[in-house]
Amino acid sequence: MSDTSLTAAVDLGGTKILAVIAEGHEVVGRAKATTPRTGPDHVADAIAASLQAALTGTGEPDATVGAIGIGAPGRADGGMLSHAPNIPGLRSPYPMAHAVSERMGGIPVVIENDVTVATIGEQTRGAGRPYRSFLGVFVGTGVGGGLVLDGTVYTGRSAGAEVGHMVVDPRGRPCGCGGRGHLEAYAGKAGIEAEARRRVAAGERTALVDLTERKGKDRLTTGTIARALEAGDPIAIELIDDAAWAMSVALATAQNLLDVEAIVVGGGVADRLGPAFVARVAEGMTPQLFVPEHAPRVVPSELGDLSGATGALVLAERLSPDRIP
């Protein structure tokens, strides 16, 4: 294994950190960790520890990498990370690229919005490859969007393609960003959990909360959502129905504006619920489209939980002094 051909990537999420090491286009090491809830310094520590663990997984823990790419929720600007409501302490700007580089011995670090990065992953090596224009929608702790127009990733001035904060019901559920009735409040894992806990506080019972507490977890997982659905839990079924409805409303609205060729749906929740959930969203969109006969293809992510890491690797490859063709 040649040190100079190695690149590293991190997919930072609201609940987990995934670090990967790649040689060329092949992933040779990976590690996962829980995202700290105790502030950005601890998040930077955890990212560095995950990268070191991934390097150990290559069998050559003393190997070095040429560059590190990070996909992170919120706004990434000049190495600063902010406006990440699902990670405590990351609403205000924090120099995440510098902090990680410092902990990793000065290796160059590039950081970009996680869903923009995941969209780059699907564009270059996943389900977006056949299309010049597509919308990437990633349903995890929150709901993020990335947009490719005529082969170019569009980010807007500061918050382009933030599909998770499209309003599906102006008087609807509160969103973690402080707004109301946003798609993320219905389809994001944090929004689903918040609504489940509101139901429990009002005297109802649901396996979404019972299973979470029984396993000693402090946050809802995609596995718990799947188990609650398999058990026929009425509230779980209702909340996933709500999620599919909200997705269909938001994505039909986006399609009526953008008229893209395809919509790629990924993220931890969508991946776990599978192609059937994606098909429900597509079916719900059709009657709301202005030109239904030109409906976009709505397809699952090809890269699964590696969408973000793959896109971050692409960023790292572009930054690395030994750029990979």
C-alpha beads as a LAMMPS data file, in Angstrom:
LAMMPS data file: protein, C-alpha beads

325 atoms
324 bonds

1 atom types
1 bond types

-500.0 500.0 xlo xhi
-500.0 500.0 ylo yhi
-500.0 500.0 zlo zhi

Masses

1 110.0

Atoms # bond

1 1 1 0.000 0.000 0.000
2 1 1 1.430 3.369 -1.063
3 1 1 0.961 6.197 1.439
4 1 1 0.746 8.859 -1.271
5 1 1 -2.283 7.214 -2.918
6 1 1 -4.385 7.252 0.244
7 1 1 -7.203 9.714 0.817
8 1 1 -9.574 9.970 3.756
9 1 1 -13.189 11.001 4.088
10 1 1 -15.645 11.612 6.890
11 1 1 -19.434 11.590 6.751
12 1 1 -20.486 13.572 9.830
13 1 1 -24.120 13.048 10.789
14 1 1 -26.371 14.053 13.646
15 1 1 -26.001 10.631 15.276
16 1 1 -22.935 8.961 13.748
17 1 1 -19.542 9.594 12.217
18 1 1 -18.329 7.372 9.373
19 1 1 -14.649 7.615 8.433
20 1 1 -13.177 5.826 5.433
21 1 1 -9.709 5.456 3.947
22 1 1 -9.385 4.821 0.214
23 1 1 -6.586 3.780 -2.085
24 1 1 -7.578 4.997 -5.503
25 1 1 -11.300 4.297 -5.718
26 1 1 -11.202 1.333 -3.339
27 1 1 -12.176 1.686 0.328
28 1 1 -9.471 -0.059 2.366
29 1 1 -10.434 0.996 5.897
30 1 1 -13.514 2.297 7.688
31 1 1 -14.691 3.099 11.216
32 1 1 -17.868 4.383 12.849
33 1 1 -18.434 6.392 16.018
34 1 1 -21.308 8.137 17.772
35 1 1 -21.489 11.888 17.198
36 1 1 -20.788 13.664 20.521
37 1 1 -23.511 15.914 21.903
38 1 1 -21.063 17.923 24.036
39 1 1 -19.797 20.575 21.653
40 1 1 -17.748 21.058 18.475
41 1 1 -14.339 20.452 20.052
42 1 1 -15.477 16.969 21.055
43 1 1 -16.888 16.421 17.558
44 1 1 -13.469 17.284 16.088
45 1 1 -11.848 14.883 18.583
46 1 1 -14.242 12.112 17.539
47 1 1 -13.619 12.733 13.832
48 1 1 -9.853 12.462 14.350
49 1 1 -10.253 9.310 16.461
50 1 1 -12.467 7.761 13.766
51 1 1 -9.910 8.548 11.083
52 1 1 -7.173 6.934 13.158
53 1 1 -9.373 3.867 13.689
54 1 1 -10.026 3.662 9.940
55 1 1 -6.290 3.880 9.271
56 1 1 -5.750 1.043 11.749
57 1 1 -8.323 -0.938 9.777
58 1 1 -6.133 -0.750 6.675
59 1 1 -3.569 -2.914 8.439
60 1 1 -1.061 -0.053 8.245
61 1 1 -1.964 2.348 11.071
62 1 1 1.203 4.406 10.484
63 1 1 0.254 5.135 6.890
64 1 1 -0.527 8.736 6.000
65 1 1 -3.135 10.291 3.750
66 1 1 -2.752 13.121 1.279
67 1 1 -5.983 14.923 2.128
68 1 1 -9.209 14.603 4.105
69 1 1 -12.688 15.421 2.813
70 1 1 -15.575 15.990 5.248
71 1 1 -19.285 16.127 4.570
72 1 1 -21.096 17.820 7.460
73 1 1 -24.641 18.999 8.187
74 1 1 -25.231 22.725 8.086
75 1 1 -23.385 25.473 6.267
76 1 1 -19.725 24.984 5.342
77 1 1 -17.881 28.125 4.258
78 1 1 -14.111 28.472 4.057
79 1 1 -13.527 25.606 6.481
80 1 1 -16.052 26.987 8.973
81 1 1 -19.097 24.934 9.929
82 1 1 -22.335 26.488 11.241
83 1 1 -26.136 26.224 11.175
84 1 1 -26.158 22.526 12.066
85 1 1 -29.248 22.273 14.325
86 1 1 -28.941 18.508 14.853
87 1 1 -25.470 18.830 16.444
88 1 1 -25.402 20.821 19.700
89 1 1 -22.953 23.725 19.652
90 1 1 -22.735 23.952 15.874
91 1 1 -25.190 26.730 15.162
92 1 1 -22.445 29.377 15.425
93 1 1 -19.408 29.190 13.069
94 1 1 -16.684 26.768 14.168
95 1 1 -13.359 26.185 12.338
96 1 1 -13.935 22.457 11.833
97 1 1 -11.498 22.008 8.915
98 1 1 -8.670 23.610 10.893
99 1 1 -9.561 21.697 14.067
100 1 1 -9.472 18.326 12.312
101 1 1 -6.313 19.188 10.369
102 1 1 -4.577 20.185 13.607
103 1 1 -5.552 16.895 15.263
104 1 1 -4.344 14.938 12.224
105 1 1 -0.889 16.483 12.034
106 1 1 -1.607 19.233 9.519
107 1 1 -3.102 17.116 6.715
108 1 1 -5.135 19.362 4.350
109 1 1 -8.884 19.214 5.068
110 1 1 -11.785 20.329 2.895
111 1 1 -15.311 20.509 4.322
112 1 1 -18.637 20.860 2.520
113 1 1 -22.319 20.438 3.336
114 1 1 -23.058 16.744 3.849
115 1 1 -25.884 16.489 1.359
116 1 1 -24.007 18.420 -1.304
117 1 1 -21.192 15.921 -0.742
118 1 1 -23.556 12.920 -0.879
119 1 1 -25.000 14.297 -4.119
120 1 1 -21.468 14.528 -5.560
121 1 1 -21.007 10.886 -4.551
122 1 1 -24.168 9.798 -6.366
123 1 1 -23.299 12.019 -9.360
124 1 1 -19.823 10.594 -9.842
125 1 1 -20.153 6.959 -8.686
126 1 1 -23.814 6.248 -7.896
127 1 1 -27.411 6.506 -9.061
128 1 1 -26.991 10.008 -10.499
129 1 1 -24.464 9.002 -13.170
130 1 1 -26.960 8.682 -16.077
131 1 1 -28.454 12.153 -15.525
132 1 1 -27.345 15.683 -16.361
133 1 1 -29.895 17.133 -13.915
134 1 1 -31.158 15.502 -10.754
135 1 1 -32.200 16.267 -7.192
136 1 1 -30.585 14.286 -4.373
137 1 1 -32.705 13.876 -1.235
138 1 1 -31.194 12.270 1.846
139 1 1 -33.430 11.288 4.757
140 1 1 -31.543 10.720 7.986
141 1 1 -31.571 12.588 11.299
142 1 1 -32.852 15.474 9.182
143 1 1 -33.671 15.788 5.491
144 1 1 -31.171 17.377 3.135
145 1 1 -31.085 18.061 -0.569
146 1 1 -28.458 18.465 -3.250
147 1 1 -29.039 19.689 -6.787
148 1 1 -27.206 18.969 -10.040
149 1 1 -28.195 21.185 -12.984
150 1 1 -26.716 20.495 -16.417
151 1 1 -23.901 18.499 -14.833
152 1 1 -22.957 21.135 -12.244
153 1 1 -23.678 20.965 -8.506
154 1 1 -25.744 24.007 -7.556
155 1 1 -25.347 25.284 -3.990
156 1 1 -26.922 28.744 -4.155
157 1 1 -25.572 31.680 -2.181
158 1 1 -25.832 29.952 1.201
159 1 1 -28.645 27.400 1.392
160 1 1 -29.454 26.081 -2.065
161 1 1 -31.516 22.895 -2.432
162 1 1 -32.485 22.788 1.261
163 1 1 -35.451 20.579 0.441
164 1 1 -35.790 19.528 4.101
165 1 1 -36.922 23.054 4.941
166 1 1 -39.576 23.275 2.276
167 1 1 -42.923 23.973 3.939
168 1 1 -45.489 21.198 3.536
169 1 1 -47.899 22.567 6.173
170 1 1 -47.518 26.192 7.390
171 1 1 -49.323 25.312 10.639
172 1 1 -47.682 21.919 11.015
173 1 1 -45.146 20.369 13.346
174 1 1 -42.230 22.387 14.755
175 1 1 -38.916 21.837 12.996
176 1 1 -35.534 21.659 14.709
177 1 1 -34.471 24.828 12.864
178 1 1 -37.183 26.845 14.624
179 1 1 -39.593 26.900 11.686
180 1 1 -42.889 25.062 11.396
181 1 1 -44.331 22.519 8.987
182 1 1 -41.050 21.750 7.204
183 1 1 -40.489 18.419 5.443
184 1 1 -37.740 17.579 7.953
185 1 1 -40.230 17.742 10.831
186 1 1 -42.201 14.884 9.223
187 1 1 -39.605 12.704 7.498
188 1 1 -36.376 13.252 9.447
189 1 1 -35.597 10.786 12.213
190 1 1 -35.363 13.580 14.790
191 1 1 -38.777 14.901 13.729
192 1 1 -40.329 11.429 13.876
193 1 1 -38.916 10.895 17.357
194 1 1 -40.075 14.321 18.555
195 1 1 -43.638 13.602 17.409
196 1 1 -43.565 10.099 18.962
197 1 1 -42.460 11.558 22.302
198 1 1 -45.177 14.228 22.113
199 1 1 -47.713 11.414 21.666
200 1 1 -46.283 9.548 24.676
201 1 1 -46.380 12.722 26.789
202 1 1 -50.066 13.007 25.864
203 1 1 -50.716 9.524 27.233
204 1 1 -50.284 7.283 24.179
205 1 1 -47.902 4.299 23.852
206 1 1 -45.613 3.502 20.962
207 1 1 -42.858 0.990 20.352
208 1 1 -40.788 3.813 18.868
209 1 1 -40.197 5.110 22.401
210 1 1 -40.571 1.816 24.306
211 1 1 -37.911 0.038 22.235
212 1 1 -35.570 3.034 22.378
213 1 1 -35.714 3.167 26.174
214 1 1 -35.579 -0.613 26.570
215 1 1 -32.296 -0.687 24.652
216 1 1 -30.883 2.124 26.788
217 1 1 -30.607 4.475 23.799
218 1 1 -31.086 8.190 24.141
219 1 1 -32.113 8.649 20.501
220 1 1 -34.346 6.824 18.026
221 1 1 -32.509 4.611 15.513
222 1 1 -33.531 3.474 12.039
223 1 1 -33.448 -0.098 13.335
224 1 1 -36.034 0.775 15.987
225 1 1 -38.268 2.370 13.353
226 1 1 -38.063 -0.821 11.269
227 1 1 -38.818 -3.060 14.263
228 1 1 -41.788 -0.918 15.304
229 1 1 -43.203 -1.147 11.787
230 1 1 -42.680 -4.916 11.689
231 1 1 -44.550 -5.188 14.998
232 1 1 -47.493 -3.264 13.516
233 1 1 -47.158 -0.343 15.939
234 1 1 -50.011 2.054 14.952
235 1 1 -48.123 5.265 15.710
236 1 1 -45.038 4.103 13.822
237 1 1 -47.205 3.239 10.821
238 1 1 -48.961 6.611 11.012
239 1 1 -45.717 8.576 11.286
240 1 1 -44.124 6.790 8.325
241 1 1 -47.328 7.396 6.339
242 1 1 -46.927 11.073 7.258
243 1 1 -43.295 10.970 6.158
244 1 1 -44.192 9.509 2.745
245 1 1 -46.966 12.107 2.329
246 1 1 -44.674 14.996 3.229
247 1 1 -41.956 13.713 0.907
248 1 1 -44.403 13.454 -1.991
249 1 1 -45.683 17.018 -1.425
250 1 1 -42.211 18.555 -1.127
251 1 1 -40.679 16.638 -4.034
252 1 1 -43.617 17.291 -6.369
253 1 1 -43.294 20.995 -5.570
254 1 1 -39.551 20.862 -6.222
255 1 1 -40.123 19.039 -9.512
256 1 1 -42.710 21.580 -10.660
257 1 1 -40.050 24.262 -10.134
258 1 1 -36.927 22.461 -11.388
259 1 1 -38.109 19.856 -13.943
260 1 1 -35.123 17.587 -13.328
261 1 1 -34.623 14.199 -15.000
262 1 1 -34.469 12.223 -11.761
263 1 1 -34.719 12.342 -7.990
264 1 1 -32.271 10.146 -6.046
265 1 1 -33.507 9.248 -2.548
266 1 1 -31.040 8.052 0.074
267 1 1 -30.007 8.557 3.694
268 1 1 -30.236 6.209 6.667
269 1 1 -34.030 6.274 7.075
270 1 1 -34.832 5.898 3.370
271 1 1 -32.200 3.189 2.934
272 1 1 -33.624 1.196 5.856
273 1 1 -37.241 1.552 4.697
274 1 1 -36.094 0.441 1.254
275 1 1 -37.313 0.746 -2.351
276 1 1 -40.953 0.294 -1.298
277 1 1 -40.809 3.597 0.609
278 1 1 -39.229 5.348 -2.387
279 1 1 -41.962 3.911 -4.633
280 1 1 -44.665 5.242 -2.261
281 1 1 -43.144 8.703 -2.493
282 1 1 -43.043 8.529 -6.298
283 1 1 -46.667 7.357 -6.437
284 1 1 -47.763 10.182 -4.140
285 1 1 -45.957 12.759 -6.279
286 1 1 -47.626 11.918 -9.577
287 1 1 -51.077 13.528 -9.079
288 1 1 -49.391 16.707 -7.826
289 1 1 -47.116 17.187 -10.834
290 1 1 -47.964 19.915 -13.344
291 1 1 -46.844 17.633 -16.207
292 1 1 -47.301 14.101 -14.817
293 1 1 -46.467 12.479 -18.164
294 1 1 -42.950 13.901 -17.730
295 1 1 -42.525 12.710 -14.153
296 1 1 -38.901 12.321 -13.098
297 1 1 -37.455 8.920 -12.337
298 1 1 -37.467 8.520 -8.562
299 1 1 -34.727 6.052 -7.653
300 1 1 -33.016 4.807 -4.491
301 1 1 -29.415 5.724 -3.774
302 1 1 -26.905 3.218 -5.176
303 1 1 -24.216 3.985 -2.615
304 1 1 -26.303 3.608 0.553
305 1 1 -24.503 4.771 3.671
306 1 1 -21.370 5.421 1.597
307 1 1 -22.946 8.263 -0.437
308 1 1 -21.543 10.959 1.837
309 1 1 -18.180 9.290 2.334
310 1 1 -17.805 8.704 -1.418
311 1 1 -18.515 12.347 -2.207
312 1 1 -16.100 13.438 0.511
313 1 1 -13.445 11.175 -1.043
314 1 1 -13.996 12.944 -4.359
315 1 1 -13.370 16.283 -2.608
316 1 1 -10.251 14.907 -0.935
317 1 1 -8.968 13.531 -4.238
318 1 1 -9.326 16.976 -5.815
319 1 1 -7.414 18.510 -2.901
320 1 1 -4.696 15.849 -2.649
321 1 1 -1.278 16.632 -4.113
322 1 1 -1.372 13.129 -5.676
323 1 1 -4.680 13.686 -7.424
324 1 1 -6.427 10.473 -8.458
325 1 1 -7.611 10.483 -12.090

Bonds

1 1 1 2
2 1 2 3
3 1 3 4
4 1 4 5
5 1 5 6
6 1 6 7
7 1 7 8
8 1 8 9
9 1 9 10
10 1 10 11
11 1 11 12
12 1 12 13
13 1 13 14
14 1 14 15
15 1 15 16
16 1 16 17
17 1 17 18
18 1 18 19
19 1 19 20
20 1 20 21
21 1 21 22
22 1 22 23
23 1 23 24
24 1 24 25
25 1 25 26
26 1 26 27
27 1 27 28
28 1 28 29
29 1 29 30
30 1 30 31
31 1 31 32
32 1 32 33
33 1 33 34
34 1 34 35
35 1 35 36
36 1 36 37
37 1 37 38
38 1 38 39
39 1 39 40
40 1 40 41
41 1 41 42
42 1 42 43
43 1 43 44
44 1 44 45
45 1 45 46
46 1 46 47
47 1 47 48
48 1 48 49
49 1 49 50
50 1 50 51
51 1 51 52
52 1 52 53
53 1 53 54
54 1 54 55
55 1 55 56
56 1 56 57
57 1 57 58
58 1 58 59
59 1 59 60
60 1 60 61
61 1 61 62
62 1 62 63
63 1 63 64
64 1 64 65
65 1 65 66
66 1 66 67
67 1 67 68
68 1 68 69
69 1 69 70
70 1 70 71
71 1 71 72
72 1 72 73
73 1 73 74
74 1 74 75
75 1 75 76
76 1 76 77
77 1 77 78
78 1 78 79
79 1 79 80
80 1 80 81
81 1 81 82
82 1 82 83
83 1 83 84
84 1 84 85
85 1 85 86
86 1 86 87
87 1 87 88
88 1 88 89
89 1 89 90
90 1 90 91
91 1 91 92
92 1 92 93
93 1 93 94
94 1 94 95
95 1 95 96
96 1 96 97
97 1 97 98
98 1 98 99
99 1 99 100
100 1 100 101
101 1 101 102
102 1 102 103
103 1 103 104
104 1 104 105
105 1 105 106
106 1 106 107
107 1 107 108
108 1 108 109
109 1 109 110
110 1 110 111
111 1 111 112
112 1 112 113
113 1 113 114
114 1 114 115
115 1 115 116
116 1 116 117
117 1 117 118
118 1 118 119
119 1 119 120
120 1 120 121
121 1 121 122
122 1 122 123
123 1 123 124
124 1 124 125
125 1 125 126
126 1 126 127
127 1 127 128
128 1 128 129
129 1 129 130
130 1 130 131
131 1 131 132
132 1 132 133
133 1 133 134
134 1 134 135
135 1 135 136
136 1 136 137
137 1 137 138
138 1 138 139
139 1 139 140
140 1 140 141
141 1 141 142
142 1 142 143
143 1 143 144
144 1 144 145
145 1 145 146
146 1 146 147
147 1 147 148
148 1 148 149
149 1 149 150
150 1 150 151
151 1 151 152
152 1 152 153
153 1 153 154
154 1 154 155
155 1 155 156
156 1 156 157
157 1 157 158
158 1 158 159
159 1 159 160
160 1 160 161
161 1 161 162
162 1 162 163
163 1 163 164
164 1 164 165
165 1 165 166
166 1 166 167
167 1 167 168
168 1 168 169
169 1 169 170
170 1 170 171
171 1 171 172
172 1 172 173
173 1 173 174
174 1 174 175
175 1 175 176
176 1 176 177
177 1 177 178
178 1 178 179
179 1 179 180
180 1 180 181
181 1 181 182
182 1 182 183
183 1 183 184
184 1 184 185
185 1 185 186
186 1 186 187
187 1 187 188
188 1 188 189
189 1 189 190
190 1 190 191
191 1 191 192
192 1 192 193
193 1 193 194
194 1 194 195
195 1 195 196
196 1 196 197
197 1 197 198
198 1 198 199
199 1 199 200
200 1 200 201
201 1 201 202
202 1 202 203
203 1 203 204
204 1 204 205
205 1 205 206
206 1 206 207
207 1 207 208
208 1 208 209
209 1 209 210
210 1 210 211
211 1 211 212
212 1 212 213
213 1 213 214
214 1 214 215
215 1 215 216
216 1 216 217
217 1 217 218
218 1 218 219
219 1 219 220
220 1 220 221
221 1 221 222
222 1 222 223
223 1 223 224
224 1 224 225
225 1 225 226
226 1 226 227
227 1 227 228
228 1 228 229
229 1 229 230
230 1 230 231
231 1 231 232
232 1 232 233
233 1 233 234
234 1 234 235
235 1 235 236
236 1 236 237
237 1 237 238
238 1 238 239
239 1 239 240
240 1 240 241
241 1 241 242
242 1 242 243
243 1 243 244
244 1 244 245
245 1 245 246
246 1 246 247
247 1 247 248
248 1 248 249
249 1 249 250
250 1 250 251
251 1 251 252
252 1 252 253
253 1 253 254
254 1 254 255
255 1 255 256
256 1 256 257
257 1 257 258
258 1 258 259
259 1 259 260
260 1 260 261
261 1 261 262
262 1 262 263
263 1 263 264
264 1 264 265
265 1 265 266
266 1 266 267
267 1 267 268
268 1 268 269
269 1 269 270
270 1 270 271
271 1 271 272
272 1 272 273
273 1 273 274
274 1 274 275
275 1 275 276
276 1 276 277
277 1 277 278
278 1 278 279
279 1 279 280
280 1 280 281
281 1 281 282
282 1 282 283
283 1 283 284
284 1 284 285
285 1 285 286
286 1 286 287
287 1 287 288
288 1 288 289
289 1 289 290
290 1 290 291
291 1 291 292
292 1 292 293
293 1 293 294
294 1 294 295
295 1 295 296
296 1 296 297
297 1 297 298
298 1 298 299
299 1 299 300
300 1 300 301
301 1 301 302
302 1 302 303
303 1 303 304
304 1 304 305
305 1 305 306
306 1 306 307
307 1 307 308
308 1 308 309
309 1 309 310
310 1 310 311
311 1 311 312
312 1 312 313
313 1 313 314
314 1 314 315
315 1 315 316
316 1 316 317
317 1 317 318
318 1 318 319
319 1 319 320
320 1 320 321
321 1 321 322
322 1 322 323
323 1 323 324
324 1 324 325
